[in-house]
Amino acid sequence: MGKDTRPADIYLRFLQLANALRGLPSLASLDPLEDRILAFVARAGQAQQRLSVRDMMAQSELGSPAMLHSRLKSMREKGWVVLADTEDPRRKQVELSQAAWLHFDKLSKCLVEATQESGK
């Protein structure tokens, strides 16, 4: 970090760069609950944990089962998540779409750029 750069400056630069990503044509935006669901699914994917719709319904912070189903449907239509088949045809595994992983890759690049610019 430069001598006049505060950690908050890096974060604010990251937010500015990430906000510029939102202006690019890619995936449709998410509401706050969908953002939380996306983060939950992403953490499970990163940990290589299988995550079923039923597993998610057990998480009260993600809302009621009806609300969760509604949001997952919306997120599938927007291209953020996919439901994959499992051994049990009644259970679906929730995973990030390839486009969602690419979005996280772009955010990561924004974070790296924000930290590199602070060292100038």
PEVENJO-V965402 format. One record per backbone hydrogen bond with DSSP energy under -1.0 kcal/mol. CO is the residue of the C=O (numbers start at 1). NH is the residue of the N-H. E is the energy in kcal/mol with one decimal. If there is no record, write none. Layout:
# PEVENJO-V965402
<<CO/NH/E> <CO/NH/E>>
This chain:
# PEVENJO-V965402
<<2/5/-1.5> <6/9/-1.0> <6/10/-1.2> <7/11/-1.9> <8/12/-2.7> <9/13/-2.2> <10/14/-2.5> <11/15/-2.6> <12/16/-2.0> <13/17/-2.5> <14/18/-3.2> <15/19/-2.4> <16/20/-1.5> <17/21/-1.2> <18/22/-1.1> <21/24/-1.8> <31/35/-2.3> <32/36/-1.9> <33/37/-2.5> <34/38/-2.8> <35/39/-2.3> <36/40/-2.2> <37/41/-2.7> <38/42/-2.8> <39/43/-2.5> <40/44/-1.9> <41/45/-2.5> <42/46/-2.7> <43/47/-1.9> <44/49/-3.0> <45/48/-1.2> <51/94/-3.6> <52/56/-2.0> <53/57/-2.1> <54/58/-1.0> <56/59/-1.9> <58/60/-1.0> <59/62/-2.1> <60/63/-1.8> <64/68/-3.0> <65/69/-2.6> <66/70/-2.1> <67/71/-2.6> <68/72/-2.9> <69/73/-2.3> <70/74/-2.2> <71/75/-2.9> <72/76/-2.3> <73/77/-2.4> <74/78/-2.0> <75/80/-2.4> <80/97/-2.7> <82/95/-2.4> <84/93/-3.1> <88/91/-2.1> <92/53/-1.7> <93/84/-3.1> <95/82/-2.7> <97/101/-2.0> <98/102/-2.2> <99/103/-1.9> <100/104/-2.2> <101/105/-2.2> <102/106/-2.2> <103/107/-2.3> <104/108/-2.4> <105/109/-2.0> <106/110/-1.9> <107/111/-2.1> <108/112/-2.4> <109/113/-2.7> <110/114/-2.6> <111/115/-2.0> <112/116/-2.2> <113/117/-2.5> <114/118/-1.1> <118/2/-2.6>>
